Amino acid sequence: MKFVSLLREAGRDIMSGTARFTLFSQVLILLIGGLVFVDALATARLVASAEAFRASGAATEILVAEGLVDGAACEALAGLPGVAASGALRSSERKIVIATIPDAPIPTYEISPAFAAVVSDPDSDPGTGEGILIPEDLARTVGVVAGESVVTDSGSVQIASVYRYPSDGRRAGFGYAILTPTNSTRPFDECWATAWPQIPNLRSLLLASMLPSTGTSSEKPTVAQLNSALGASFDGNAAFAGRLTRFATPLSATIALCLGFVSVRIRRLQQTSALHAGVSRGDLLALNLLEGGAWSAPAAVIGVALASVAAWMIGRDDQLALFEMFAGIPLAGMAGALIGVAVGSMTMSEKQLFRYFKDR
């Protein structure tokens, strides 16, 4: 049969309802749409968990070595693969008094210039202006925002940045404090570094930022998490690989294959009659594939559209990777349906015509 004749015959089967176009298309749409939805939901939960871990400060490690931290070496860690931000800090005996709250002197810490990136929101600009850094709660109490000035006991001071430091398990002391950037080369007391995704040798890198010890300090250097409330680590790769919906793509292909096979087998009398009438097996296969493609294609298109929406809603920098993963579900479904149709077509035998006729 010519291709045009096959198209015409497939169109007649679809329009007459013989191919059960609506039934199989709707079933496949529900299957693919449901699998895309549950996989997107599972992935969104993992992404949210990862973002919560990072935002809580759990990915930040702190080296405490009083008077032994090289500020330049500490800041240089941010240039290493995997280290998102690093900066040094030392305590100050001076407390700053803000004019609007004179009875509550505020502890002060001196920080290296890059330290602002460590305490700032990962998705926000840590600010490049000169001035002090204050936590949100203090800024709210004083009634100021970044870029404004605040009157202190030593005059008006510019606020370069406002950082979040909630009481969510983080190390105490910085939710009510003032951080003052300094270019002094004097040794610092601490080195903070954030690595995301986490790297196993971050603690070793932090220890490498220390100056040679003079032997006068009685306390040994320690390295600890800024916030250990959510655990010591977050293995996103293992969690993603172990999610229950990882089988969504092969499941889509398998169920769709069965659906395609059934779509042919329920018309076995018509199929074997066509063979008996002289239709070649190749023409019958081509006709069934055209009809199978007609009802599986809409499901695939809708599934790909859902995949793009899910990737856009969940992803940030990895939207393309998410889209490719989600789009694999509907594409596998369509491929499975066509394979099922092909298998069903190839199992048809003219010899079974009279048995099918008697069993109808």
C-alpha positions in Angstrom: 0.0 0.0 0.0 1.1 3.5 -0.7 1.9 5.8 2.2 -1.0 8.1 1.3 -3.4 5.1 1.4 -2.1 4.1 4.8 -2.6 7.6 6.1 -6.2 7.6 4.7 -6.9 4.2 6.2 -5.5 5.3 9.6 -7.5 8.4 9.5 -10.7 6.5 8.9 -10.0 4.1 11.8 -9.4 7.1 14.1 -12.4 9.1 13.0 -14.7 6.0 13.2 -13.5 5.1 16.7 -12.1 1.8 15.6 -8.6 2.7 16.8 -10.0 3.9 20.1 -7.9 7.0 19.8 -9.5 8.9 22.7 -9.4 6.0 25.1 -5.7 5.2 24.7 -4.6 8.8 24.4 -6.3 9.8 27.6 -5.0 6.7 29.5 -1.4 7.5 28.3 -1.8 11.2 29.2 -2.8 10.3 32.7 0.0 7.8 33.0 2.7 10.2 31.7 1.3 13.3 33.5 1.1 11.4 36.8 4.7 10.1 36.6 6.1 13.5 35.6 4.2 15.1 38.5 5.4 12.6 41.2 9.0 12.7 40.0 8.9 16.5 39.9 7.4 16.5 43.4 10.1 14.2 44.8 12.8 16.2 43.1 11.4 19.5 44.4 11.5 18.1 47.9 15.2 17.2 47.5 16.0 20.6 46.1 14.2 22.3 49.0 16.0 20.1 51.5 19.4 21.0 49.9 18.5 24.7 49.9 17.4 24.6 53.5 20.7 22.9 54.5 22.8 25.5 52.7 20.7 28.5 53.9 21.0 27.3 57.5 24.8 27.6 57.4 25.3 23.9 57.7 27.6 24.0 54.7 29.9 26.5 56.5 32.9 25.2 58.5 34.7 27.4 61.1 38.3 27.1 62.1 38.9 28.6 65.6 42.6 29.3 66.3 43.0 32.4 68.3 45.6 34.7 66.8 46.8 32.1 64.4 44.7 32.7 61.2 46.2 34.3 58.2 43.5 36.5 56.7 44.9 36.4 53.2 45.3 32.7 53.2 41.8 32.3 54.5 40.3 34.5 51.8 42.3 32.6 49.2 40.3 29.5 49.9 37.3 31.0 48.0 39.4 30.6 44.8 39.6 26.8 45.2 37.2 24.4 43.4 34.1 23.8 45.5 34.6 26.7 48.0 31.9 29.3 47.5 33.0 31.9 50.0 35.6 32.3 52.8 36.7 35.0 55.2 38.4 35.7 58.5 37.1 37.1 61.8 38.5 38.3 65.1 36.8 39.5 68.2 37.1 43.1 69.4 37.1 44.3 73.0 35.3 47.5 71.9 31.5 47.6 71.9 29.5 50.1 69.8 26.7 52.1 71.3 23.9 53.1 68.9 22.2 56.3 69.7 18.7 54.9 69.5 19.5 52.0 72.0 22.1 53.5 74.3 21.6 51.0 77.1 22.5 48.0 74.9 26.1 48.1 73.8 26.7 45.9 70.8 29.6 43.4 70.5 31.9 44.0 67.6 34.0 41.8 65.4 36.6 42.7 62.9 36.3 40.8 59.6 38.3 40.5 56.4 36.7 42.1 53.4 35.5 38.8 51.8 33.8 37.7 55.0 30.5 39.4 54.0 30.0 36.7 51.3 30.1 34.0 53.9 27.2 35.4 56.0 25.2 36.8 53.1 22.3 35.0 51.4 23.9 32.8 48.7 21.5 34.3 46.1 21.9 37.9 47.1 24.6 40.5 46.5 26.8 40.7 49.6 27.4 44.4 48.8 30.5 46.2 47.8 30.0 49.5 49.6 32.1 50.5 52.6 30.7 50.3 56.1 29.6 47.8 58.8 27.5 44.7 58.5 24.6 44.2 60.9 22.1 41.3 61.4 18.5 41.6 60.4 17.1 41.7 63.9 19.4 44.5 64.9 18.6 46.4 61.7 14.9 46.0 62.4 15.3 47.2 66.0 17.3 50.3 64.9 15.0 50.8 61.9 17.7 51.0 59.1 18.5 49.2 55.9 21.6 48.6 53.9 23.0 51.8 52.4 21.8 54.0 55.3 23.8 55.4 58.2 23.4 54.9 61.9 24.5 57.2 64.7 26.9 55.6 67.2 29.0 56.8 70.1 31.9 57.4 67.6 29.8 59.2 65.0 27.7 58.3 62.0 28.5 54.9 60.5 27.5 53.6 57.0 25.7 50.3 56.8 27.2 48.2 53.9 25.0 45.1 54.3 22.3 43.5 56.4 22.7 39.7 56.9 20.3 37.0 58.1 21.3 35.2 61.3 18.2 33.5 62.8 18.3 31.4 65.9 18.0 28.1 64.0 20.8 26.2 65.6 23.7 28.4 64.4 26.6 29.2 66.6 25.4 32.0 69.0 26.8 35.5 69.2 26.3 36.9 65.7 22.5 37.5 65.8 23.2 40.7 67.8 26.6 42.0 66.7 28.4 44.4 64.4 30.9 43.2 61.9 33.5 45.8 60.9 35.6 45.1 57.7 39.3 45.7 58.1 42.3 45.6 55.9 44.7 45.0 58.8 47.2 42.2 58.3 47.1 41.3 62.0 46.3 37.6 62.6 42.6 36.7 62.9 41.0 34.3 65.4 38.7 32.4 63.0 38.4 31.4 59.4 34.9 30.7 58.0 34.4 28.8 54.7 31.4 27.7 52.8 31.6 24.8 50.3 28.5 23.9 48.2 28.2 21.1 47.3 30.2 20.0 50.3 33.7 18.8 49.8 35.4 16.2 52.1 38.7 18.1 52.5 37.3 21.5 53.6 38.6 21.1 57.2 42.1 20.3 55.9 41.9 23.4 53.7 40.9 25.5 56.7 43.8 24.2 58.8 46.1 25.2 56.0 45.1 28.9 56.5 46.9 28.9 59.9 50.1 30.8 60.7 53.0 28.8 62.2 52.3 28.4 65.9 54.5 30.1 68.4 53.8 27.5 71.1 52.3 30.1 73.5 48.7 29.1 72.9 47.3 26.5 75.2 44.2 25.8 73.1 44.3 23.5 70.1 42.7 24.7 66.8 39.2 23.3 66.3 37.0 23.0 63.2 33.2 22.8 63.6 30.1 23.5 61.6 28.4 26.8 61.9 25.1 24.9 62.3 24.9 21.2 63.0 21.1 21.1 63.5 20.5 19.5 60.1 23.3 17.0 60.3 27.0 16.9 59.4 26.4 16.5 55.7 23.9 16.5 52.9 24.6 13.9 50.2 22.4 15.2 47.5 23.6 12.8 44.9 22.8 9.7 47.0 19.4 11.1 48.0 18.6 11.8 44.4 19.8 8.4 43.2 17.8 6.7 45.9 14.5 8.5 45.4 11.5 6.2 44.8 10.5 7.9 41.6 13.9 7.1 39.9 12.0 4.3 38.1 9.5 6.7 36.5 11.1 6.6 33.1 11.3 2.8 32.7 7.9 2.4 34.3 6.4 4.8 31.8 8.0 2.8 28.9 6.8 -0.5 30.3 3.2 0.4 31.0 3.0 2.2 27.6 4.4 -0.8 25.9 1.6 -3.0 27.5 -0.9 -0.3 26.4 0.4 -0.4 22.8 0.3 -4.1 22.7 -3.3 -4.2 24.1 -4.4 -1.5 21.5 -3.5 -4.0 18.8 -4.6 -7.2 20.4 -8.2 -6.0 21.2 -8.6 -5.6 17.4 -7.2 -9.0 16.6 -10.2 -10.1 14.5 -9.8 -7.0 12.3 -6.1 -7.5 12.1 -6.2 -11.1 11.0 -9.0 -10.4 8.6 -6.8 -7.8 6.9 -4.1 -10.3 6.6 -6.5 -12.9 5.2 -7.7 -10.3 2.7 -4.2 -9.9 1.3 -2.8 -7.0 3.4 0.9 -7.6 3.9 2.4 -7.9 7.3 4.5 -4.8 6.7 1.6 -2.7 5.6 -0.4 -3.8 8.7 2.6 -2.9 10.9 2.9 0.5 9.3 -0.9 1.1 9.7 -0.8 0.2 13.3 2.2 2.4 14.0 0.5 5.3 12.4 -2.5 4.9 14.6 -0.4 4.2 17.7 1.7 7.3 17.0 -1.5 9.3 16.6 -2.7 8.5 20.1 0.7 8.5 21.8 2.0 11.7 20.3 -0.4 14.0 22.2 0.5 12.4 25.5 4.2 12.9 24.7 3.7 16.5 23.8 1.7 17.3 26.9 4.2 15.4 29.0 7.1 17.4 27.6 5.2 20.6 28.3 4.7 19.5 31.9 8.4 18.6 32.1 9.4 22.1 31.0 7.0 23.7 33.5 8.3 21.5 36.3 12.0 22.2 35.4 11.3 26.0 35.3 9.5 25.9 38.7 12.1 23.8 40.5 15.4 24.6 38.9 17.8 27.5 39.2 21.0 26.9 37.3 20.2 23.3 36.4 16.9 23.8 34.6 18.1 22.1 31.4 19.3 19.0 33.3 15.9 18.8 35.1 14.0 19.2 31.8 16.0 16.5 30.1 15.3 14.2 33.1 11.5 14.9 33.2 11.1 14.9 29.4 12.6 11.4 29.3 9.3 10.1 31.0 6.9 11.1 28.1 9.4 10.3 25.4 10.0 6.8 26.9 6.2 6.4 27.1 5.7 7.2 23.4 8.6 4.9 22.5 7.2 2.1 24.7 3.7 2.5 23.1 5.1 2.2 19.6 7.2 -0.8 20.5 4.1 -2.4 22.1 2.1 -1.7 18.9 4.9 -3.3 16.8 5.1 -6.4 19.0 1.3 -6.8 18.9 1.3 -6.4 15.1 4.1 -9.0 14.6 2.3 -11.5 16.7 -0.8 -11.5 14.5 -1.3 -14.6 12.4 -3.8 -15.3 9.7 -4.1 -18.8 11.0 -5.9 -17.6 14.1 -8.7 -15.8 12.1 -11.4 -18.5 12.5 -10.6 -19.0 16.2 -10.9 -15.3 16.8 -14.1 -15.2 14.8 -15.6 -18.0 16.9 -14.5 -16.4 20.2 -15.8 -12.9 19.4 
